[in-house]
Amino acid sequence: MRPQPAAGNVTAVCLLIVASRIVAGAPLIVAANRDELYQRPAVPLTVLRDRQPRILGGRDKLAGGTWLAVSEHGLVAGLTNQPSAGRDPTRRSRGELPLAFAAYPDAATAVAQVCARLDPADYNPCWLLVGDRHRLYSIGVTGGHQPDVTELPPGSYVLENAPLRQDSAKQRYIAGRIAPALAGPAAQVETALAAVLADHQPTGGPRPAGAGGPAQPAEVSAACVHTARYGTRSAMIVSVPADGPPRLSVADGPPCTAPLVDGSSQWASPGAGVAPGGRG
């Protein structure tokens, strides 16, 4: 028997950038921009689960889910949506998935346990990256009754609203921008990622409606998106050190105008959300 659908569907980050096991002192670094309708309420960082393990992340106040979940053990799970004309309200919220993966002590166990019972037909389609200090997985939840799971080798990855293996101008542009920094220390990588998250440079022209999804303006091909009704609402950079809890920097608003502020103190104190640093 399938679980009952949630009341709504959370929208996800539309950009995930991951450096896995290639940066000295930080085996996992994740940067994310969340794009959404400006009117949809959300909290960019709060306590999603207070113990066993403690999990931090953003919360969609309409559907209650999250687009990016980070555990005290250094497990990070984020998702991007497959573009579509609209969400199917009879399906469960995609926002349940990052929290489900982050509840486990390590990525290998999380992927094995969650994917064993995950039926993509229950959810609106999406893609996820799930990783920790030792492993990184790509998970496609886009059809059929079994998720598409791939363990990824050490490297850097750019996931937008398209399959990870699908080449795009946006992926190429972002990968090229961050590549020079990856040989440096974690602080240098985080600085480069912050600059990319705030970049408005379109990497393609407007896209007409068709088999690939709804029509999109050229601005959507940038890392930091601004359109009349929709755009980048928040950003986060997660740096998982070799030992200890992850470091989190969060922008409450588009990272071109809202500063990235330290949210790591929420590992030790109850979270009521990050103080606003810009529009949301």
Sequence and secondary structure as in RCSB ss.txt:
>XXXX:A:sequence
MRPQPAAGNVTAVCLLIVASRIVAGAPLIVAANRDELYQRPAVPLTVLRDRQPRILGGRDKLAGGTWLAVSEHGL
VAGLTNQPSAGRDPTRRSRGELPLAFAAYPDAATAVAQVCARLDPADYNPCWLLVGDRHRLYSIGVTGGHQPDVT
ELPPGSYVLENAPLRQDSAKQRYIAGRIAPALAGPAAQVETALAAVLADHQPTGGPRPAGAGGPAQPAEVSAACV
HTARYGTRSAMIVSVPADGPPRLSVADGPPCTAPLVDGSSQWASPGAGVAPGGRG
>XXXX:A:secstr
      SS    EEEEEEEEEEETTEEEEEEEEEEEETTS EEEEEEEEESSSEEEEEEETTT   SEEEETTS 
EEEEEE   SS  TTSB TTHHHHHHHTSSSHHHHHHHHHHH  GGGB  EEEEEE SS EEEEEESSSSS EEE
EE SEEEEE SS TTS  HHHHHHHHHHGGGTTS HHHHHHHHHHHHT    SS  B SBTTBS B GGGGSSS 
B SSEEEEEEEEEEE SSSS EEEEESS TTTS  EE GGGGTS        S  
